[in-house]
Structures are given as structure tokens and as C-alpha cells.
Amino acid sequence: MKSSVFNDELLTFLSESPTQFHAVQNMTELLKKAGYQSLEEADEWQVRNGGRYYVVRNGSSLVAFNLASKEAAATQGVRMMGAHTDSPCLKVKPNPELFQKGYFQLGVEVYGGVLLNPWFDRDLSLAGRVTFQDKSGTLSSALVNFIKPVAMIPSLAIHLDRDVNNNRSVNAQRDLPPILMQVNGDEMINMRAILCEQLKSEYPSVDVAKILDYELALYDTQPAALVGLQQEFIASARLDNLLSCFIGLKALLSSDATQNALLVCNDHEEVGSLSAEGAQGPFLLSVLERLWPDPEFRTRVLRKSFMLSMDNAHGVHPNFADRHDGNHGPVLNQGPVIKINSNQRYATNSESSSLFRWLCEKVAVPCQSFVVRSDMACGSTIGPITAGGIGVTTIDVGVPQFAMHSIRELAGSRDAFALYQVATALCDCERVIV
């Protein structure tokens, strides 16, 4: 695959995945087209050597895998890749309707560590999952996406806040409710009624009787794009971490299937990963237990396995270079980053990093390293959680980016394809344990 084709597909995936639910739906569509079979957790599984399968939990987490053979698993383990589907955002509250000075607004809740200031003055839309009852009394869920801009959080004019450029803080309760429309007099708007009409518009054949509940998020309608005088950057919402989900998916699809390979994309990483579908939950382990039920055999498999935990890294910002350790400032478009932390916020050790460097050399991809400044705190990933949960040798890596957790982030247009090449080499590699 050419890097230009890869990036075109990546931009489409980013733009069409405004929530983790849409991301998983889009990933499953690509898996289906490639011949992967869907498995339901509530059903008895009948899997075979040479088969390709995927399973979804909560509509927001996914495990997909190639089964080469039991013998290959016993002698060579499983090549694993992990990422997360969720991104920091603003989510609509259960009773969100606000009416102030003739405007209809929505109460929102901050999800994850959102960089709040960039959310102002953007063309925003709504997307997510809606659970409803049809006229036969059946409960169902469906994804909705308003697509067009329907909301905005306008800034306060500088004339009314002269000190804004020197000292601006955002009060999440007071400052963030977006404006959706104007209302007259005592006119009352109901969010569930709006969602009912949206469902009917997107699914004309569904006979909706009542909206029961929803999980909705605001998102920026500006699509993902290549930017820069030489198109050397990717600008998009949700690069952290849909970019890694896409890399892992394409690597799995591109692998030659001679080795057992697996991709896990978990929800809720941005809020700690402790949920039924999060990395700290039982999802991945339950899949592994069903594939290899015997505990001793499964332990042998995992000790020969390797996990590539992919989550974006902090590129050294030219305006804030002093926020990085002088010897560990990754540069965009200079290759994927090995993330290291001696306090185990990342799962990398010398053996897992050596294997990754070897894979990079094998496909002629440069790599970099990141260590946070010793006087600053370090974020975490699903890597240590997964390694601690199933005992698999793990490395944390990622594409360097700017503006992490902003409504629009920036990465290098060459780095995602480079990490895809390394991940594909991992899936096809005969030996992964030092």
C-alpha cells in the first residue's frame, strides 16, 4: 500500500468516526469486507485454524484476530496490538435542556482531560448512540450523527473581558453550554423529541415510539485534512487515539496470517480504563480464555506473545521546547516514538524496546524515544494495564503529535504510515521474544 492511499483512507476514517461507537462500526465494516466473521459473546463460539474473526462489546470496544494454528500459538505466541477508541470531548447530560435569554442550550459534561479553550467558536454537531422503544414495545439502540453544524459555544467578546488574553480560565458548568437555537416566549424544546426526529430521518423504516436514553457527544464538523505547504501534517479531531486504531486495523488486514495476530481497541482509556469494555476490564482476557481454555496452555502462549500498545506521543512543540527533556523531544515525521517511564506509566522495557527497534530497522523506518521531564508528571496508556492483566510482554509506542486532547490535533503525515509498516512487520514476524 502506498502512503498516499493509506493517508486518504485514514482521513476518511477520522472524519466519519465522531464517536467511539462510530469508530467501532466503521472498523467492523472494514473487517467484514476483508472476510472477518462476527462473533457474539453470548453465543457458543466455533472457531477454526485459518479463521479470521472479530467481537464487539458495548458497541465501543473491539477485538479482532487471525487464528493461524494452535501449534503456532504454542511455539510463537500471538502478535497483539492495542489502542483505544475514546477521545476527550463534551458529552450531553441526561436532562440537558437550558433556556436563557431566548436561547436553547444544552448542559454538557467534560469527558476526560479536555483542552477546553479550543472548543469555543467552532461549528459543532452531535453524534452518539440512542436507545429507544418502538411501537411494538421492543428496545433497540442505533447510532445517530447530525453531520451538519447544529451548535456553537461562542466566546465572550474581548470588550467585555479585557483581561482575557492574559488570564482566561474556563468554568465547565457555566461557560460550555452550546447554543443550538433561539426560542420564542415560553416555547420549550425537548432533546428527546429532537432525537426522535433524527432517528426517523436516519432510519425511516424504524417505528420509534419513545427515546429512553442516549450517549451523545459534541464534535467539530471540520473534516480531517492534510495541511502545511508540503502537506506534511495531518490535522483532525480524535487523532488521539483513532489514528492508532486505524494503524492497528490496517496492519491486521495487511498481515499474511501465517502468525496468530490480534487487535484490541478499548473504550474508556481517557477516564482510567476501568469498565466492562475498558482495558482494566475483562474483555481481552475473556476472548483469550475462549480461544485457549486450558490455563497452562494459555500461559505458555502469552509468555511467547508480544503486545504493541499504540497511543500518540508528545512531539516537541517549537514554541514550548523547554517542556521536554532535552534529549527526548520527538519530532513530527521522524518516525514512531518509544515511550519510556521507569515508574511503569508505560510498559516498555529494554527487551520490548529492542525488539521494536529491530522491527523498525527491518522495514527501514526511523524511531525516536520519549521520556517526560523528571520534574513533570507522565500520562499513561492501556499498555501497563494490559501487561499487568494478562502478563504479556509489552511496549508503548505512538506517533508524535501536537495539541493532544484539543478539539483539533496535529500529527505528521509520514508517521502513521511508518508505524503501520512496523505493526505489519510485527504481525508477520516469526520470532518476537528476546
C-alpha positions as CSV (number, residue, x, y, z in Angstrom):
1,M,0.0,0.0,0.0
2,K,1.3,3.5,-0.9
3,S,1.4,6.1,1.9
4,S,-0.9,8.4,0.0
5,V,-3.6,5.8,-0.2
6,F,-3.1,5.0,3.5
7,N,-3.5,8.6,4.4
8,D,-6.6,9.1,2.2
9,E,-8.2,6.2,4.0
10,L,-7.1,7.5,7.4
11,L,-8.6,10.9,6.8
12,T,-11.9,9.3,5.8
13,F,-11.9,7.1,8.9
14,L,-11.2,10.1,11.2
15,S,-13.9,12.3,9.6
16,E,-16.5,9.5,9.7
17,S,-15.9,8.4,13.3
18,P,-17.2,11.3,15.5
19,T,-17.6,8.9,18.5
20,Q,-16.2,5.7,19.7
21,F,-19.4,3.9,18.6
22,H,-19.0,5.2,15.0
23,A,-15.3,4.3,15.1
24,V,-16.1,0.7,16.0
25,Q,-18.9,0.5,13.5
26,N,-16.5,1.7,10.7
27,M,-13.9,-0.8,11.8
28,T,-16.3,-3.7,11.7
29,E,-17.4,-2.7,8.2
30,L,-13.7,-2.9,7.0
31,L,-13.3,-6.2,8.8
32,K,-16.4,-7.6,7.2
33,K,-15.2,-6.5,3.7
34,A,-12.0,-8.4,4.4
35,G,-13.8,-11.6,5.2
36,Y,-13.7,-11.5,9.0
37,Q,-16.6,-13.2,10.7
38,S,-18.6,-11.7,13.6
39,L,-18.7,-13.5,16.9
40,E,-21.3,-12.7,19.6
41,E,-20.1,-13.0,23.2
42,A,-23.5,-14.5,24.3
43,D,-23.2,-17.4,21.7
44,E,-21.1,-20.5,21.7
45,W,-18.0,-20.0,19.5
46,Q,-17.0,-22.3,16.7
47,V,-13.6,-21.0,15.6
48,R,-11.1,-22.8,13.3
49,N,-7.4,-22.6,12.3
50,G,-7.0,-20.1,9.5
51,G,-10.2,-18.3,10.5
52,R,-10.5,-14.5,10.9
53,Y,-12.9,-13.1,13.5
54,Y,-14.0,-10.1,15.5
55,V,-16.1,-9.5,18.5
56,V,-17.6,-6.2,19.8
57,R,-18.5,-5.2,23.3
58,N,-20.9,-2.3,24.1
59,G,-20.5,-1.1,20.5
60,S,-17.4,0.8,21.6
61,S,-14.7,-1.8,22.1
62,L,-13.5,-4.4,19.6
63,V,-11.2,-7.5,19.5
64,A,-10.3,-8.8,16.0
65,F,-7.9,-11.7,15.4
66,N,-6.3,-14.1,12.9
67,L,-6.1,-17.7,14.0
68,A,-3.1,-19.4,12.3
69,S,-3.0,-22.6,14.3
70,K,-2.8,-23.9,17.9
71,E,0.7,-25.1,17.1
72,A,1.9,-21.7,16.0
73,A,0.3,-20.2,19.2
74,A,2.2,-22.7,21.4
75,T,5.6,-22.1,19.8
76,Q,5.4,-18.5,18.7
77,G,2.6,-16.9,20.7
78,V,0.3,-14.1,19.5
79,R,1.3,-10.8,17.9
80,M,-1.0,-8.3,19.7
81,M,-1.7,-4.6,19.0
82,G,-3.7,-2.4,21.3
83,A,-5.3,1.1,21.1
84,H,-8.3,3.0,22.5
85,T,-11.4,4.2,20.8
86,D,-12.4,7.1,23.1
87,S,-11.2,10.7,22.9
88,P,-11.7,13.7,25.3
89,C,-14.9,15.6,24.5
90,L,-18.0,17.3,25.7
91,K,-20.9,14.9,26.4
92,V,-24.6,15.9,26.6
93,K,-26.1,15.5,30.1
94,P,-29.3,13.3,30.7
95,N,-31.5,16.3,31.3
96,P,-29.7,18.9,29.2
97,E,-32.3,21.5,28.3
98,L,-31.3,25.0,29.2
99,F,-33.3,28.2,28.3
100,Q,-31.6,31.5,28.9
101,K,-32.4,34.9,27.3
102,G,-34.3,33.3,24.5
103,Y,-31.7,30.7,23.6
104,F,-31.9,27.0,23.7
105,Q,-28.7,25.4,25.1
106,L,-27.5,22.0,26.2
107,G,-25.9,21.2,29.5
108,V,-22.7,19.3,28.9
109,E,-20.2,17.2,30.9
110,V,-16.5,17.1,30.3
111,Y,-15.3,13.6,29.4
112,G,-11.6,13.0,30.0
113,G,-8.8,15.6,30.1
114,V,-10.2,18.0,27.6
115,L,-8.2,21.1,26.5
116,L,-11.2,23.4,26.8
117,N,-10.3,26.7,25.2
118,P,-10.2,25.4,21.6
119,W,-13.9,24.3,21.8
120,F,-15.1,27.9,21.5
121,D,-16.2,29.4,18.2
122,R,-16.3,26.0,16.4
123,D,-19.1,24.6,14.1
124,L,-20.3,21.8,16.3
125,S,-22.5,18.8,15.6
126,L,-23.9,15.9,17.7
127,A,-23.4,12.2,17.4
128,G,-23.7,9.1,19.5
129,R,-25.9,6.2,20.5
130,V,-29.6,6.4,21.2
131,T,-31.7,3.7,22.9
132,F,-35.4,3.7,22.1
133,Q,-38.6,1.7,22.2
134,D,-40.5,1.0,19.0
135,K,-44.3,0.8,18.8
136,S,-44.2,-3.0,19.3
137,G,-42.5,-2.4,22.7
138,T,-39.1,-3.7,21.6
139,L,-36.0,-2.0,22.9
140,S,-33.3,-1.1,20.4
141,S,-30.2,1.1,20.0
142,A,-29.0,3.0,17.0
143,L,-26.2,5.4,16.1
144,V,-27.1,8.9,15.1
145,N,-25.0,11.7,13.5
146,F,-26.5,15.1,12.8
147,I,-23.5,15.8,10.5
148,K,-24.4,19.4,9.8
149,P,-23.4,22.1,12.3
150,V,-26.1,22.5,14.9
151,A,-24.3,24.2,17.8
152,M,-21.7,26.6,18.8
153,I,-20.0,27.8,22.0
154,P,-19.4,31.5,21.3
155,S,-16.6,33.3,23.1
156,L,-17.3,36.4,25.2
157,A,-16.1,39.5,23.3
158,I,-12.8,41.0,24.3
159,H,-14.6,44.3,25.0
160,L,-16.5,42.5,27.9
161,D,-13.4,40.8,29.2
162,R,-10.3,43.0,28.6
163,D,-8.0,40.6,30.5
164,V,-9.0,37.5,28.5
165,N,-5.6,37.3,26.7
166,N,-3.7,37.4,30.0
167,N,-5.8,35.3,32.2
168,R,-8.5,33.1,30.8
169,S,-9.9,30.2,32.7
170,V,-12.9,28.1,31.7
171,N,-15.7,27.1,34.1
172,A,-17.0,23.9,32.7
173,Q,-20.5,24.3,34.2
174,R,-21.0,28.0,33.3
175,D,-19.0,28.6,30.1
176,L,-19.5,25.5,28.0
177,P,-23.3,25.0,27.3
178,P,-23.5,25.4,23.5
179,I,-26.3,27.4,21.8
180,L,-28.5,25.4,19.4
181,M,-31.3,27.8,18.5
182,Q,-33.4,30.7,19.5
183,V,-36.8,30.2,21.1
184,N,-39.8,32.5,21.5
185,G,-41.5,33.2,24.8
186,D,-42.4,30.1,26.7
187,E,-41.5,27.7,23.8
188,M,-40.0,24.6,25.3
189,I,-37.7,22.3,23.3
190,N,-37.1,18.7,24.3
191,M,-33.9,16.9,23.4
192,R,-35.5,13.5,23.3
193,A,-38.0,14.8,20.8
194,I,-35.2,16.2,18.7
195,L,-33.5,12.7,18.8
196,C,-36.7,11.0,17.9
197,E,-36.9,13.1,14.7
198,Q,-33.2,12.5,14.0
199,L,-33.8,8.7,14.3
200,K,-36.7,8.8,11.9
201,S,-34.6,10.8,9.5
202,E,-31.7,8.4,9.6
203,Y,-33.8,5.2,9.9
204,P,-37.1,5.7,8.0
205,S,-38.1,2.1,8.4
206,V,-37.9,2.2,12.2
207,D,-41.1,3.0,14.0
208,V,-39.8,4.9,17.0
209,A,-42.3,5.3,19.9
210,K,-40.1,6.7,22.7
211,I,-36.5,7.7,23.3
212,L,-35.3,6.1,26.5
213,D,-31.7,7.3,26.9
214,Y,-28.7,8.3,24.9
215,E,-24.9,8.8,24.9
216,L,-24.3,11.9,22.8
217,A,-21.1,13.9,22.2
218,L,-20.4,17.2,20.5
219,Y,-17.8,17.2,17.8
220,D,-16.2,19.7,15.4
221,T,-17.6,19.3,11.9
222,Q,-14.4,20.4,10.2
223,P,-13.1,17.2,8.4
224,A,-9.7,15.8,8.8
225,A,-7.2,17.2,6.3
226,L,-3.6,17.3,5.1
227,V,-2.1,20.7,5.9
228,G,1.2,22.5,5.5
229,L,3.0,23.9,2.5
230,Q,4.2,20.4,1.6
231,Q,1.2,18.6,3.1
232,E,3.4,17.3,5.8
233,F,0.8,17.4,8.6
234,I,-2.5,15.7,9.4
235,A,-5.0,17.9,11.2
236,S,-8.0,16.3,12.7
237,A,-10.1,15.7,15.8
238,R,-9.6,12.5,17.7
239,L,-6.1,11.7,16.4
240,D,-5.6,10.5,20.0
241,N,-6.3,7.7,19.5
242,L,-8.3,6.8,16.4
243,L,-5.1,7.2,14.5
244,S,-3.7,4.2,16.4
245,C,-6.9,2.2,16.0
246,F,-6.7,2.6,12.2
247,I,-3.0,1.7,12.1
248,G,-3.6,-1.5,14.1
249,L,-6.6,-2.4,11.9
250,K,-4.8,-1.9,8.6
251,A,-1.8,-3.9,9.9
252,L,-4.0,-6.8,10.9
253,L,-5.7,-6.7,7.5
254,S,-2.4,-6.5,5.7
255,S,-0.7,-9.3,7.6
256,D,-0.1,-12.6,5.8
257,A,-2.0,-14.5,8.5
258,T,0.9,-17.0,9.0
259,Q,1.0,-16.0,12.7
260,N,-1.7,-15.6,15.3
261,A,-2.4,-11.9,15.4
262,L,-4.8,-9.8,17.4
263,L,-6.0,-6.2,17.7
264,V,-7.8,-4.9,20.8
265,C,-9.4,-1.4,20.8
266,N,-10.7,-0.5,24.2
267,D,-13.1,2.2,25.3
268,H,-12.7,4.5,28.4
269,E,-8.9,4.9,28.3
270,E,-9.3,8.6,28.8
271,V,-11.1,8.1,32.1
272,G,-9.0,5.3,33.6
273,S,-10.0,2.2,31.6
274,L,-12.0,0.7,34.5
275,S,-15.2,-0.6,32.8
276,A,-16.5,-3.8,31.3
277,E,-15.1,-2.7,27.9
278,G,-12.1,-0.8,29.1
279,A,-8.5,-2.2,29.3
280,Q,-8.8,-2.7,33.0
281,G,-12.0,-4.8,32.4
282,P,-12.2,-8.4,31.4
283,F,-12.9,-8.1,27.7
284,L,-9.5,-9.1,26.2
285,L,-8.9,-11.9,28.8
286,S,-12.3,-13.4,28.2
287,V,-11.6,-13.6,24.5
288,L,-8.2,-15.3,25.1
289,E,-9.8,-17.7,27.6
290,R,-12.3,-18.8,25.0
291,L,-9.7,-19.2,22.3
292,W,-7.3,-21.2,24.6
293,P,-9.4,-22.5,27.5
294,D,-6.6,-24.6,29.2
295,P,-4.9,-22.3,31.7
296,E,-1.5,-23.9,31.3
297,F,-1.5,-23.7,27.6
298,R,-2.8,-20.1,27.6
299,T,0.0,-19.1,30.0
300,R,2.6,-20.7,27.6
301,V,1.0,-18.8,24.7
302,L,1.1,-15.5,26.5
303,R,4.7,-15.9,27.6
304,K,5.7,-16.2,23.9
305,S,3.4,-13.3,22.8
306,F,4.1,-9.6,22.4
307,M,1.8,-6.5,22.7
308,L,2.3,-3.3,20.7
309,S,0.4,-0.7,22.8
310,M,-0.1,2.3,20.5
311,D,-1.1,5.7,21.8
312,N,0.2,9.0,20.5
313,A,3.2,10.7,22.0
314,H,4.0,14.4,22.7
315,G,6.0,15.9,19.9
316,V,8.4,18.7,20.9
317,H,6.5,21.9,20.3
318,P,8.8,24.6,18.7
319,N,7.1,27.3,20.9
320,F,7.5,25.3,24.1
321,A,10.6,23.2,23.6
322,D,11.5,23.7,27.3
323,R,8.6,21.4,28.3
324,H,10.6,18.4,27.0
325,D,13.7,16.6,28.3
326,G,16.5,18.0,26.0
327,N,17.4,14.5,24.8
328,H,13.9,13.1,24.4
329,G,11.9,15.5,22.2
330,P,10.2,13.6,19.4
331,V,9.9,15.4,16.1
332,L,6.9,15.0,13.7
333,N,7.7,13.0,10.6
334,Q,10.8,11.5,12.1
335,G,9.2,8.1,12.9
336,P,7.3,6.4,15.7
337,V,8.2,7.0,19.3
338,I,9.1,4.5,22.0
339,K,7.6,5.8,25.3
340,I,9.6,5.0,28.4
341,N,8.8,5.6,32.1
342,S,10.7,4.0,34.9
343,N,7.6,4.3,37.2
344,Q,5.7,2.0,34.9
345,R,3.3,4.5,33.5
346,Y,4.4,3.0,30.2
347,A,5.0,-0.8,29.9
348,T,8.2,-0.5,27.8
349,N,11.3,-2.4,29.0
350,S,14.8,-2.8,27.4
351,E,13.8,-6.1,25.7
352,S,10.5,-4.9,24.3
353,S,12.1,-1.7,23.0
354,S,15.0,-3.6,21.5
355,L,12.5,-5.8,19.5
356,F,10.7,-2.7,18.3
357,R,13.9,-1.1,17.2
358,W,14.8,-4.3,15.3
359,L,11.4,-4.2,13.6
360,C,11.9,-0.6,12.6
361,E,15.3,-1.4,11.1
362,K,13.8,-4.4,9.3
363,V,11.3,-2.1,7.4
364,A,13.7,0.9,7.2
365,V,11.7,3.1,9.5
366,P,13.4,5.6,11.9
367,C,12.3,5.6,15.5
368,Q,12.5,8.0,18.4
369,S,12.2,7.9,22.2
370,F,10.2,9.9,24.7
371,V,10.8,10.3,28.4
372,V,8.9,13.0,30.3
373,R,10.9,15.7,32.1
374,S,11.9,14.5,35.6
375,D,10.0,17.4,37.2
376,M,6.8,16.7,35.3
377,A,4.0,14.1,35.6
378,C,3.6,11.4,33.0
379,G,0.4,10.2,31.4
380,S,-0.5,6.6,31.0
381,T,-1.9,4.2,28.4
382,I,-3.6,0.8,28.1
383,G,-0.1,-0.8,27.9
384,P,0.7,-1.3,31.7
385,I,-2.9,-2.2,32.3
386,T,-2.9,-4.9,29.7
387,A,0.5,-6.2,30.6
388,G,-0.5,-6.4,34.2
389,G,-3.8,-8.1,33.4
390,I,-2.6,-10.9,31.1
391,G,1.1,-11.0,31.7
392,V,2.2,-10.2,28.1
393,T,5.5,-8.6,27.2
394,T,4.5,-5.1,26.1
395,I,5.9,-1.9,24.6
396,D,4.3,1.5,24.5
397,V,4.8,3.4,21.2
398,G,3.0,6.1,19.4
399,V,3.0,8.7,16.6
400,P,4.3,12.1,17.8
401,Q,1.7,14.9,17.7
402,F,0.8,18.4,18.9
403,A,-2.2,19.7,20.7
404,M,-3.1,16.4,22.4
405,H,-6.6,16.5,23.8
406,S,-7.6,19.6,21.8
407,I,-10.6,19.6,19.6
408,R,-8.2,19.6,16.6
409,E,-4.8,17.9,16.8
410,L,-1.8,17.8,14.6
411,A,0.5,14.9,13.5
412,G,3.0,14.2,10.8
413,S,1.6,12.8,7.5
414,R,4.5,10.3,7.2
415,D,4.5,8.9,10.8
416,A,1.2,7.0,10.7
417,F,2.2,5.0,7.6
418,A,5.6,4.4,9.2
419,L,4.1,2.9,12.3
420,Y,1.7,0.8,10.1
421,Q,4.7,-0.7,8.4
422,V,6.3,-1.7,11.7
423,A,3.0,-3.1,13.1
424,T,2.5,-5.1,9.9
425,A,6.1,-6.5,10.3
426,L,5.2,-7.5,13.8
427,C,2.1,-9.4,12.7
428,D,4.2,-11.4,10.2
429,C,7.3,-11.8,12.3
430,E,8.2,-15.4,13.2
431,R,10.0,-14.6,16.5
432,V,9.0,-11.8,18.9
433,I,10.5,-12.7,22.3
434,V,14.1,-11.9,23.0
